[in-house]
């Protein structure tokens, strides 16, 4: 049941109404619709005035034929949420895509590979060599023997005029990002859109750098240095991050009474940017490509459609799932084995958003730059006006993702969840090995920390950090 004292949410989103029978529309409402929508292309006397133009049953005038875009977009990490979102919408309107996929495993990778407008370039963006290999000249930091797969990157840009690049920590992110930028410039890419993030230490010496974000920031600086016609999008917190699996930081943990609890170090009254990555990244990036670098070259864009405090986010989630959702400010709990690089990221994030901070105005901006944060959600809405908000995500998508992870709470109205899998268990894969781990131990499989994947009872493997 929703809380009896809901917290008011300030959002620019207009949520889609629940479907209704069009024949039940009252004559008075029809008359109101005629006056309110006087700019409609339908005549005042037409019976279609009472039917929403967005209704799939309504008649529409014929549209002018438009030629298919004669351009190809290069994309890496094509099974990640951001890239897959773009691929779906870009190919639907006629763009061609050259997509790098680490492998063909998982439902998203299969979807991308079967898309007739996608040419798949399979393989890793890095090559692992022995540390003493004489060719080991591009290893960076603590990654001896990790080289850049220049051959694959060159192949990716063959015939591409546009690029959407979201680098990840697989291999050496900085070297791979720089190599991708070099290849794009050599190929004459007309517009390079890079999914970046801030290095907080660059904005304030007292703020720690978040390792995985700082690497992206360094790649961004390199892209600017070599003069690529580029735009940089900074994505907010994914709505899709929430799960009742033991995902560190965004675990929406199911409680014995049927409610949910989210524990994180963010101040409960400090605003955070939010984004539905699967639904809204694609349309926004596509609009960037349509506008071109003439409008967006060198710009940073806050790609977030809601700006909510953790309390407001939980309220939106509560309205969506129809169950109490509580926010608990506390440390980040790591209950499963995770890559060391991600563990360092979480430790730095806990320092950045310190639990000792009692003033919401003193919490560092999520995007580092307060000026950029002030543009939430206005920059994003200038690109795409039909986003899916957190409440809508919780109502329509979260139960399906939970079901795919083997959860059954959405099928019961009773406060008896004894049949639910215990919250201390999750299936985790690191590298090519899979283990079930629990609170008693993190289970070291000795594999290379390429990344962390979670797998439910009904879900194929998929990357969950991109």
Number of C-alpha atoms within 10 A of each C-alpha: 12 16 14 7 7 13 13 10 15 11 13 14 16 11 13 11 7 5 7 8 6 11 8 7 12 11 10 9 10 15 13 12 15 20 12 10 12 12 10 12 10 16 12 16 8 9 10 15 21 20 16 13 14 9 10 8 9 12 12 12 7 6 6 6 6 7 8 12 13 9 13 24 27 29 27 27 25 31 29 21 23 25 25 25 21 26 28 19 17 21 19 13 13 15 18 22 27 24 26 24 23 17 17 16 13 14 14 19 21 14 13 24 21 12 15 10 19 20 18 22 21 17 15 19 26 20 14 16 15 11 14 9 10 9 12 17 13 15 19 16 7 8 13 18 22 22 22 26 18 16 9 17 25 16 15 26 25 14 15 21 18 24 26 27 23 20 25 22 20 16 25 24 21 22 20 24 25 19 19 27 27 18 19 25 19 12 16 16 22 17 24 27 24 24 22 25 26 22 23 23 15 15 14 13 9 10 18 18 22 23 20 21 18 21 23 24 21 19 24 23 12 17 24 15 9 12 11 23 20 25 27 24 21 20 23 23 19 20 24 21 19 22 20 22 26 23 23 21 20 22 20 23 21 20 15 12 12 19 19 21 18 22 20 22 21 25 25 20 16 19 22 23 23 24 26 26 27 19 22 24 26 21 20 24 26 20 13 19 20 11 12 18 19 9 12 18 18 17 12 18 23 24 33 30 29 28 24 22 21 24 23 23 25 23 26 25 27 24 21 20 23 15 17 20 27 21 19 16 15 16 16 17 15 15 19 26 23 21 17 13 14 19 15 14 17 21 14 17 20 20 15 23 20 17 16 9 14 12 11 14 12 11 18 18 20 20 21 18 16 12 11 17 24 14 16 22 22 18 19 24 18 10 19 19 15 16 24 22 25 30 21 21 19 21 17 14 16 24 20 14 18 20 17 16 21 17 20 15 18 13 9 10 9 9 12 12 17 8 9 13 13 12 15 13 15 25 19 21 22 21 15 9 11 14 16 13 18 18 13 9 10 15 12 11 15 9 12 12 18 18 20 19 18 21 20 18 12 13 16 14 17 19 16 16 14 17
